[in-house]
Amino acid sequence: MSSKKSLLDIRLAVEPVDKTTFRNLGDLKVPGSEIGIYGGALVAQSLIAALKTIDNGQTPLKDSSNQFKPHSMHNYFLLGGDPKKELTYKVINIRDGKNFKTKQVHAIQNDKIIFISIISFRNYLVKDGEQYVLDNPFEKKLGKQLKYQPDFEKTVKTYGIKNQEDCTNNEEVYLTKLVPIRDNFLKEKNGAIDEEIKSSYLTDPMETRFPPNYFDLSTPKIYGKDQPVSERVCYYYSRIKPNTGKLNKTLDREVGLSYLSDQFFLLGLMPLNNRRFFSAFFSRSLDHSIYFCNEVEYDICDWLCFVISSSRSSGDGLSLMEGKIFNKDGRLVAVMVQEGLVTVDNRKSKL
């Protein structure tokens, strides 16, 4: 593999200002857009900043040792950000225990807090520098503890989830589906493809694949068009692009997953309601939580299957999204929950 830094490391680079403050060095634009900071970048960089304040030994250790790894993140989007202006992260130590540490991270721009992340870390046992095994004190005294996972094969059969090889990559979707749909509803580009926006997709660290007919409302949906919205699911595959440079192996899993987590999550609400992408009148993420399954191994450069659902929409704009992320072996690697403010225009057109 190349010795140069990966696209992910370049995109999420930060530099220290002091021991608990870090400055963004990367391009944080929303992929496929000219405005705003991508939420997944805020989540991932906050995690990087918090990790840099924990004495974990960022290189593999010869002997077994304890290492704190994130098991949950709770994030709040407070204000819109500008990717062209300076952005800093301030890490506040909330709890510093033997088994758990809690950090609060403030993303600050123009002297205002635009984003807050609360991250909980648990102490894990490192063996041979790579194998992470939970040092479970309860099992020694009380015996085997509860352990189970969802049945991914059942999910595949129930909802007709196809293999990523049978799905359409995001570059092709962008060129043939996404931009025309977005332009049609937002009327921003008059159907023209903006080269700067297209370039942002091609140079982004992530790549995504969508199921066939994902953007075609004339075709019956795999997620149950005739079922109540709360019982439907949609899915897509995403990963960090492989072979773009050397990934920082101490950070790539949780940081990479955090970066991927926000891209098409809330956008899935429209297809779940049999509406086109970008057809919402207004759409903004309010909060975003991730629960990491640290007992499961996965490679962030392998395809991960995101299975998305929405259990409720309040009628006043608030919609709740849930997501499960599975690795190539069908093991659950993370659970996401997000609430967004989404409005639609249901007014009848005037003749």
Stockholm file with secondary structure:
# STOCKHOLM 1.0

chainA/1-351         MSSKKSLLDIRLAVEPVDKTTFRNLGDLKVPGSEIGIYGGALVAQSLIAALKTIDNGQTPLKDSSNQFKPHSMHNYFLLGGDPKKELTYKVINIRDGKNFKTKQVHAIQNDKIIFISIISFRNYLVKDGEQYVLDNPFEKKLGKQLKYQPDFEKTVKTYGIKNQEDCTNNEEVYLTKLVPIRDNFLKEKNGAIDEEIKSSYLTDPMETRFPPNYFDLSTPKIYGKDQPVSERVCYYYSRIKPNTGKLNKTLDREVGLSYLSDQFFLLGLMPLNNRRFFSAFFSRSLDHSIYFCNEVEYDICDWLCFVISSSRSSGDGLSLMEGKIFNKDGRLVAVMVQEGLVTVDNRKSKL
#=GR chainA/1-351 SS CCSSBCHHHHHTCEEEEETTEEEECSCCBCTTCSSSBCHHHHHHHHHHHHHTTSCCCSSCCSSCEEEEEEEEEEEEECSCCCTTSCCEEEEEEEEECSSEEEEEEEEEETTEEEEEEEEEEEEEEEETTTEEECCCHHHHHHCSCCCCCCCHHHHHHHHTCCCGGGSEEHHHHIIIIIHHHHHHHHCSSTTCCCHHHHHHHHTSSEEEEECTTTTCTTSCCTTTTTSCGGGCCEEEEEEECTTSSBCCTTTHHHHHHHHHHTSSTGGGHHHHTTCCTTCCSEEEEEEEEEEECTTSCCCTTSCEEEEEEEEEECSSSEEEEEEEEECTTSCEEEEEEEEEEEECCCCCCCC
#=GC SS_cons         CCSSBCHHHHHTCEEEEETTEEEECSCCBCTTCSSSBCHHHHHHHHHHHHHTTSCCCSSCCSSCEEEEEEEEEEEEECSCCCTTSCCEEEEEEEEECSSEEEEEEEEEETTEEEEEEEEEEEEEEEETTTEEECCCHHHHHHCSCCCCCCCHHHHHHHHTCCCGGGSEEHHHHIIIIIHHHHHHHHCSSTTCCCHHHHHHHHTSSEEEEECTTTTCTTSCCTTTTTSCGGGCCEEEEEEECTTSSBCCTTTHHHHHHHHHHTSSTGGGHHHHTTCCTTCCSEEEEEEEEEEECTTSCCCTTSCEEEEEEEEEECSSSEEEEEEEEECTTSCEEEEEEEEEEEECCCCCCCC
//
